[in-house]
Amino acid sequence: MSEDWRDNGPLDKAAEMAARGARAAGQAERIAQAVQSAHGAMAAASAGGAAGGMAVGSALAGPLGAAVGALVTSKTFWKVVLSILLSVLLFVFVIVNGVGIILAYLGFGDADGYVAQAREAEYRNIKNQIDTLLAEDSQLAEEIYGLIGGERDSLYGKIGEDFDENWEDYDGYEVETDEYESVLKPKLSRYLAVLIEEEWSGSRIVGFNGYGSYGGMDGNLTSVYDEYFALAAATYQVPEALLKAMAKVESDFNPNAVSGAGAVGIMQLMPATARNLGVTDPYDPKQNIMGGAKYIQEMLRTFSAYPNGLDLALAAYNAGPGAVKRAGYRIPQNGETPAYVEKVKGYLIFTDMVQGNGNGGLEGEGSGEADGNGENSGETGGVETGGEIQGAESGNGDGTGESGIVSGSLEVSGVLLKSLVEERASEFLGWTQTGTHTETEGSGDDEVEREIVDYAIVVLLEPELSEVKTGYEYRMVTDQTSFNYVLTLFQIASQGAEGVQDLVLRAASWKNFVLGEGASEDIYTGTISTEGDRIAYDTVAGCVGEAVYYNQGEEPWASLPYGGSNIRSSGCGPTALAIVISTLTGERVTPEMTGRFAISGGYYVKGKGTSHAFPAAAAAHWGLSVERMKRERMNEVVKGLKNGKMAVVICAENTISGSSGHYIVLTGVTENGYLTIADPGSRTRTGNLYSPATIQSYARDLADGSIWLIGK
């Protein structure tokens, strides 16, 4: 089923025009200048008038910029609005496609070519780092060789056991080949580099190579407030290390930090939450830490019966306990909460690795799934970490300097390398029986023949990288970390390609820039231009009233891959469900997330589109009730809308759109009995009203029904 999003409205045409303009720009230097001025342009444009027109025209440059500037200076209001939309859309297009633009500028024709070169460069960087570690840290080298040598010695014991059990008719055995001494030890950095390149995530590799340390963490959880953390830990029986890790992620120990949503202080307490916890002054470090400790204690107790209780407690601290419960007692599905959970746990693990304390006692690994923040989910308790923190000097761990990349210490790399060897040394070597031979001892009458069994100790690690794959695609920039990184690349690109090429091939990992085999799965998305619009409807009491709206034809969704196509062309189903789920749960569930769910669950049918089984499966996955209905039951659908439910409708070909099929969302009912809709393919149609009879005529005539009534 082809799901065509196209619309003939003026804004849709303007969007396509802006996208074409961005593609035609072609020069990274111009893009860099546009990015630098776009921030100011958007602020100036919001004021309207001639000043806004000049700013936007300057930001866009070229014929498109001149045209937009002229439009803004016009006194016609809708033209001013249109020019603002054009400037913002062009800026967003450049950013979300920033990886591909930069790499094309550096001479990589496509993602496959980039991966082939970057993968080899990354392997060499890893090998060089290992060589440096082993040469400069004799104690570390001794420990690593000792660990591997110990495994080799254990293999000698296993060989002896095999001989005793299976070769009783033979006189003895020999280990003729010991590849630990002859192969692995002389080339250890080469073998370990291949292992790391093949198996580690991009973020961990970047940290190991000395750019930004492990996951952007410096492992330093000490502060001037250690006394308060100790007091809070003792008072509420919460591990002190956990409280410090949370504070590091929340505010970097800044008592004056205030997020964009209003969360305050070291533990980033929302004002209402702080009051409920007895915190009278959230800026007071002691009160704030004590309040945060009390709240996480409550969350730990609430989810203590679950194997991944720590993960759920942290998710609840970030998104609210209700969001965790609605997600089926899993980490809620959004771009912020799983990143928060993993980063807090990462600090715990990393700190314990440095101190030699194992894994920090973390019981559960979590589901790696995501949900919305406490404010969007309607939770009264919880904290907020998604907004920009005012006053936190370096809380994101990105460091400072001209390039925005800070070289990490060899200590961090050494900890990671030793941990790898400790965990995997048993897989480095193996033994095998290679044959038998006869030896003659003595001479003359004393000559004796002895039958000997031959063994060998062999290297099991791969000495070379696996064959380069194909079919890679550049990853879209939809997370804050990548956004900041791309802005850095654009800045350096304005001065020439040399600096960017070195940065891309040394201080970054190809695994974080592409989609495909071997690419990192630990990239969290959803914090840059991924918030859905909120559309208010004039509907009767009981209807949802306001819906979160996503449009499949707009970036950053349009270009994201979906099945054999992209969301623009075939993603109205995932986009429609993202609208419904985000609205009813209060959680940020994007078209990328629902699209990924559809692909992983087999709900995308190649050559046809999204399966009719998808709406019910997606709604249930995010904890919503769903009933599939035939179009003849429209009266029941209307009743459901008046009771706060929403409906997804699969429309027949050539009805509401010109495609062979199209999903839309019914959001409510007006006083006159008309239906309001959210059309994932058209903002124009989203503003229209439709009679129940019209929607019924649009709906497909399917035996199992073409309408899904979805509620909480």
N, C-alpha and C positions, 0 to 999 in steps of 0.2 A: 504494500500500500504506500503510494507516494504521498507525503504530507507536505504540500506546497504552502509556504508562508507568505507568498508574495501578495502585495497590495498595491493599488494604484494611487493611494493617498499622497499628498505632497511631502509629508514627512518621510515616508518610505523612500520616495525618490531622492530626497535630500540626503538620507542616510547612505544610499548607494553611491551618490555623487561624492560624498565625503570619503567613503572607503576607496573609491577609485582614485581620488586625489592623493590619498595616503600611499597607495600602491605606486602611483606614478612619481612620487617624490624621489625615491631611488637613491638618494645620497644620505649617508649616515650623518655627515656634517650638518646638513640642513635640519635633519631630524633632531639632532642634539640641540641646536639653537631653538627649534620649535618647542621642545620639551622644557627648556629653561624658561621660556617666556609664556608657556601655556598656563602655568600656575597663576601668574599675574593676570593673564588674559581672562581666565574664568572669573576671577574676583572682580576685575574691572567690568567685564561684560554684564555681570549681575546688576550693575548700577544703571545699565542702559545708556542710550543717547550717544553723542559723538565720541565721548571719551571711551566708552565701551567698544565702539566701532573701530577706533584706531588701535586699541589694544588687541582685539581679536584679529584684525587684519595683519598686524605685526606678527602675531603668534603663528598664523597659518602661512603667511608669505605667498608669493606667486599669484597667479590668476585667481585661484580659489580664495586666497586671503583678501585680495582686492575686492572681489565680489562680496564677500561676507562683510568687509568693512563698510562698503557702500550700503548694504542692507541695514546694518546696525544704525547708521547715521539717519536712516529714514525714520520718520515719526510714526510710521504704521506699526502698531504694537506687535502684530503677529510676525512681522518680518524681523523685528528685534529678537523675539523669542526663537525664531528659526535660526538666526545666525549664532545664537548662543548654543543651540543644540548641535549645530555643525561643528563648532570649535571643540566642544566637549567630546563629540563622537570621534573626531579625527585624533584627538589626544589619546582617547582610550584605545582606538584601533592601533596606534603606533606602539603603545605600551604592551598590550596583550600579545601583539605580534613581534615584540621587541627582540626576542631571541633569534627568530628567523631573519629579521632585518639586519641585526648586527653580524650574524654569522655569514650572511650573504655578502655583506660589505667586506668581510675578511677573506672572501674568495671561496667559501664552501658553497658549492652549487646546490647541494641538497643535504638533508639530514643524514643520509647514508654516508656521503662523503665526509661530513663532519665527524661522525662517529668513528669511521675507520682511522682518521688521523688523530683525533682526540683520545681515543682509547689507547693507542700505542704511546702517545705522549704521557698519558696518565700513568701507564705501567712504568715508564722510565722514571717519572717523578717519584713513584712509590719505591722503586728499587734504589734510587739515589738516597732517599730518606733512610731506608734500612741500612744501607752501607754506612751512612753518617752516624747513625745510632750505634752500630756495632763497633765502629772505629773510635768514637769519642767517649763511649760509656763502657769501660771494661767490665764493670760489675754486671751491667745488663747483659753484655755479651756472654759472660760466664754463666749467668743464670739461664739464658736461652739455650746455649749449647748444652748445659747440664740437664735441662728438661728433656731435650731431644735425645741426648746420650742415655739418659735413664730409660727412655722408651726403647732404645736400641738394646740396652742390657736386658730388658724384660723379654725381648724377642729371643735372645740367646737361651733364656730359660724355657721358653715355649718350644724351641727347637729341641732342646734336651728331652723335654716331656714327650714330644712326638717320636723321637728315636726310641725311647724306652718302651713306648706303647706299641709301636708298629714295626720295629726293625730288630726284633730280638735275635734273628739269625745272623746279624751283621756284627762286626767287631768294633765298630766305632763310627763317628761322623766328623765331618769337617764343614766349617762355614768358609767356603772358597771365595765368596764375594761378599764384601760388606760395603754397600753403596753409601752408607752414612759417611764413612771416611773418604771414599773415593769420589763421590758425586755430590751428595747433599751438602755436606759441610763446606766444601770450597765454593759452592754456588747457592748458598742458603738465601741470600737476598733475592736472587732471581726466582727461586721457587716460591718464596713467601709473597713476593710482589705479584706473581700470577694469581695466587690464592686470594689475596686482598682485592685485586682488580676484578676478579670473577665473582666475588661473593659479597663484598661490603657495599653498603649504600653510598651514594654520592656524598652525602653530608659527612659521613664518617671518614671517607677518603680525604676530603678537603681538610678536615680537622687533623688527620694523621700527617698530612703533608705540611702542616704548620701554618695553615691559613685559617685563623679564627678558632682554633682548638676544637675539641669534640663537640659537634652540634652547635657551635657558637658559645660554648660554656667555658668559663675559666676555672671552674671548680672551687672558687673562693667563696665560701658561705659564711665568712666571719664578718662582723660589723660591730659598731659601737653599742649595739643593742643586744649583744649576746646574753647579758644578764637577764633581760626581759624574756628572751626565748627560753632560757633555762627555767625561769619561774613559771612561764606558761606551760611548758612541758610537764613540770612537776605537778602543777595545779590540775591540769586536765588529763594527765596520763597519755599524752601524745608525744611520739618521738621528737626530740628536739631537732634532729636532722631534717625531718619532714617539714616542720614549721619553717626552718631556714630556707629549704629548697622552694617552698611555696612563696615565701617573701622575695626570694631572688627573682622568680618568674613574674610575680605580681608587680613589683615596683623597683627592684634592685635596691631594696632597703631604703627607699626614699620616703620619709614621713610626710612630705608635702606633695606627693604625686597625686594628681587628679586626672582620671580618665575622661574621655569624651562623653561618657554616659553618666559621669558624676561619682564614680567610685573613688574612695579617698584613702590615702595613707599606705603604710607599709604592706598591709594585707588586703588593700583595695576593697574596703567594705562599702556597700551601698548605704546611703544615709538611713533608710528604713531598717535595713538589716542591723546596722550599728545600734540603733535605738532598741531593737528587740533583744540585743545581746547585752544591753546595759552600758553601752559605750556612750558617754556624754560628750566626749571630744575626740572624734576620729583622727584628728591630726596629732593627738598625743601618742607617741610611739608605744608606751606601755599599755595604754588602754586598747589601742588598735591591735597589737599583737595578742593580748589576752582575749579580745573578742574573736579574732580569727581562729585562735586555738580552740575556743569554746565551740565555734561553729563547725570546724572540721571534726572535732570530737563527736558532735551530734551526727555528722554524716557517716563517720566510721562506724558508729554504733548502729545506725539505720541499715547499713549495707554489710554488716559483719557476717551475715549468714551465707554470703555469696563467695565463691572461690576467688573472684576478682574484686573483692570488696574494696581494696585500696583504690583501684581504678575508678570504681563507681563513686566512692566518696569524693575523690578529687573532681570527677565530672560533675557531681552534684554541687560542690563548692563553686564551680565555675558557671554551671548552667541552671542550677536549681534541682532539688530532688524530684520534683514532679516531671521534669524533662527526662530524667533518667528512667523513671518508672514508665512513662509513656513510650520510651524507646525499648521497652521489654527488658528492663534491667541490663541495658548495655550502654556503652558510651554513646550519647546522643549524636545524631548525624548532622554535624555542621563542620565548618572549616576551622573553628576556633577551639572547641572543647577537646578534641583528641590531641591537638598540638599542645595544649596546656597540660594535659595529663602526661603525655610522653616527655615533655620538657622537665616537669617536676621530677618524674621518675628518673630521667636522665641525669639530673643533678645528684640524686641519691646514689645511683649506680656509680657515676663517675667519681664522686667523693669517696665512696667506699673502695673503689678500685685504687685510688691514689693512696688511701690509708691501709690497703691490704685487708679489708674486712669482708670480702666476698661480694654478695649481690645486694647487700643492704636489707635483706629480709623481705624483699618484695615478693609477695606470693603469686599474684596474678599478672598476666601479661596484658589483659584487656583485649577488647575486640577490635580496636583500631577504628571504630565507627564514631560518627560525630553527630552533634545536635546544635541547638541554638543557645544563645546566652540567656542569663536569668531574666533580663528585661523583656526580651522578645517572647519568652515562654510564659510570661506572666507570673513568675515566681516572686514571692515577697522576700524570700531569703536568698543569700548568695552574694556573689561578687561580680565584678566586671573587669575583663582584661582586654576587650576588643578595641577600645578606643585609644586615641593617641594620649599618652601620659604627658601632662604638662609638668615640667620641672625635673623630670628624671633625666640626668645628664647622659648616661650611657647604659640604660637598663636593658637594651636589646642585645648586648654582647657583641655588637657589630664592630666596636672599636672606632678609632678615628684615623685621620690621615688623609692624604690627597686621594688615594684610591678607595678608601673605606674598607680596606682589607688589612688586618693586623696579623703578622706572623706569630704563630703560637710557639710555645716552648717545646724543646726536645723532650722534656719531662712527660708532657702529655702524650707525645708519640710513643715514647718508651713504655708507658703504662698500657697503651692500647696494644702494642706489639707483644709485650709479655703476656697480656691477657689472652691474645690469640693463640700463642704457643701453648699456654697452660690448658686451654680448652681443646685444642686440636692436635696436639703432638702425637697422640695415639694413632692418628690417621696419616702421619707423615711417612711411616715405614711399615713394611710387611716382610714376611719370610716365605720362602718356598723351597720345596725339595727339588733339586735339579737333576739328580741322577745318582749313579754309584760308580765306584772305581776300585781297582785292586792295587794294593800296595805290597811291596816285598820288603821284608825286614830280615836282617841277618845275611849270612852267606854260607855256602857249602851245605853241610848237613844241618846247620842251624837256620837255614833259610825258611821263612814263614810268610805265607800270603795272608793278607788281612783284607776283608771286604769292608769298604768304607761307603757310607751314605753321604752324598753331597747336598749341601744347603746353600742358600744365598739370602742375604738381607737386601731388600730392594726398596727403592724410593717409590712411593705411591703418588706423590704430588705431580702435577703436570708441569713440565718445564717450559711450555709455550702457551700463549693465549689461545683460546679456542678460535675457531674460524669466525671471521667477522660476518655478522648477520646483515640482513637488509630489511627494508620495510619500515624504517624509522620515520617519525614525524616530530617536528619541533613542538615542544610543550608551550601551551599558552601561559602567559604571565597572569595568574589570578591570585597570587599570595603575596603578602607584604614583603617577605624576604626577597623573593625574586624581583618584585617591583623595585625595591631599593637597589638591588644589584644591577638591574637593567639601566636604571638612571645613572649609576656610576659608569657603566660601559658607554652610554651615550656621551657622557661628559668627556671621557678619555677619547672617544671616537672623534670628537670635534677637533682634537689635536693631531689626528692621524691614526692609522691602523695598528702601528707597531705595539703601542701600549696595550691595546685591547687584545691583540692576539696573544701576547704573553699572559695577560690576566685570564683569558678564557682557557688556555691550555695548561696553565700552572695552578692558578688559585681558584679554579672551579672544576666541577666534574661534569663530563658529558651526560652522566646518568641523571642529573638534575635538569637537563635542558631538553631532553627528548622523551618520546613515548615509544616503547618497543621492548624487545627482549633484552634483559639485563638492566633496564632503566630502573631508577629508584622508585619504590612504591611509598616512600616516607615523605612525600611532598604534600603538604597540607594546603588546600586551596580555599578561597572564599573570602578574602579580606580586602581585596582591591577591586572596586567597581563591580562587586558581586551582590550587593544588597538589592533586592527587588524593590521596585517602586511600590508605594502604597496608594491605592485608588479607592476613594470613598464613593459609595453608591447611595442614592436617595431611595431607600427601600423601606418597607414596612418594618415595624418592630419585630424582633426575633431573627431577622436575617443577619448575616455576618456583618453587613454595613461597610466594612473596609476589607479589601483583599490585597495580598502581596502579589505584584504583577511582574512577570518575566516575559521578554519577547525573544523568540527563537532567532529572529533575524538581526538581533543587535549583539555587538560584542560585549562581554567576552565569550558569549555562548555560540554565536553564529558559526565561527570557524572551528569549534571543537569537534573532533571526530565522533561520529555515531554510526556504528555498523560500517557499511561500506561507503558512507557518505559523511555528512556533518549535521549538526543540529539545525542549521539554517534550512536545509533541504528536507530533512526527514525526522526532525526532533520535536514535532508538535505534541506527541504523546508524553514524553518525559517533561517537556516544558509545562504542559497542562497540569500534570501531577505535582510538579514543583510548586505551582501556584496554589493548588488545593492544600498540600501538606504544610507548606509554610504558613498559610493563613490559619488553618485549623489547629495546628500544634503550637504556633508561635515560635517555631524553630526555623533557622535559616537552612532550608533544603533547596539547593540550586538545581537547575537543569543538568549540570554536569554530574551531580550526585545521582539523580534519578536515571539519567542516561547510563551511567556506569552500572547501576543496579539492573537496568533492563538488559544490558549486554551480558553481564555475569550470570543472570538468571535465565538466559536463552529466550528473552521476550522480544528480541529483534529478529525479524524474518527477512533474510537477505532477498533483495529485489522487491519486497512488498512493504516493509516498514515495521511499525510497532505492533506486536501481537495484541489481540483483544483480551488476552489473559493478563496483560500488564497492569491496567488500572487497579484491579482488585488486589493483585499481588503487592504492588507498591504501597497502596493504602494500608494494607494489613502489616506490611513490613515496618511502617512508621507508626504503628499502634492505633490506626483509625478503623472505625467500622465501615463496612461497605456492603451495599446490596445492588445487584445487577438487575435492571428492569427493562422490559420491552417499552417501546415508544408509546404504546397505547395506554400506559400507566402514567401519563403526564400529570394528571391531577394529583397523584401521590407524590410525584416529584416536586410539584409546586408546594404541597403541604410540607414536605421535608425542608425545602428552602426556607420557608417561614419559621421553621424550628431550628435554624442555625446550621443546617447542612449545606453542602455544595454538591454539584452534580457535574460529572464529566460525560460529554456526549461525543460519540463518533459520528460525524456527519457524512452523508453520502457524497459521491462525486458530483461536482458542478452544482453545489447548493450554496453553502455559505462562502466557499472559496472555489477557485477554478481547478482544484486538484482532484485526484481520484479518491481522496478521503482526508478528513481533517478533524482533529480533536479540539473541542472548545470546553470552556467551563461555565456553568450557570452559577451565578453568585447570589441572586436574590430576586425579590418580586416587588414591583412598585405599587403605589396605592391604586393605580389604574389597572393592575393585573398584568402588566408587561414584565418580561424577564430581563434582568441585567446579566451581562456576560463578561468574561475575560477571555479574549481570543489570543492565544499565544503567538499567532502569526500576524496580528494587525492591531495597532493602537486605535485606528479609525473605527473598526468594527467593535472594539471594546467599549467605545462610547455610545454605541447604538442600543436601542431597545427592540425587543422581539416579542411577539405574542407567543403564548404556549403552543398555539396551533402551528405557527411558522417553524418553531424549533422541532416540533413533532414531525413535520414534513421533511425537515432537514435530516433528522436522525435516520441512520441506516435501519433497514428492516431485517434484523438478525434474529435467528431462532432463539438465541440465548439472551437477547436484549442488547441495546446499543447505548444505554444510559447507566451510569454507575453513581448511585446516591451515597455520598460519603459524609460521615460525621465523626464526632469525637467518641 
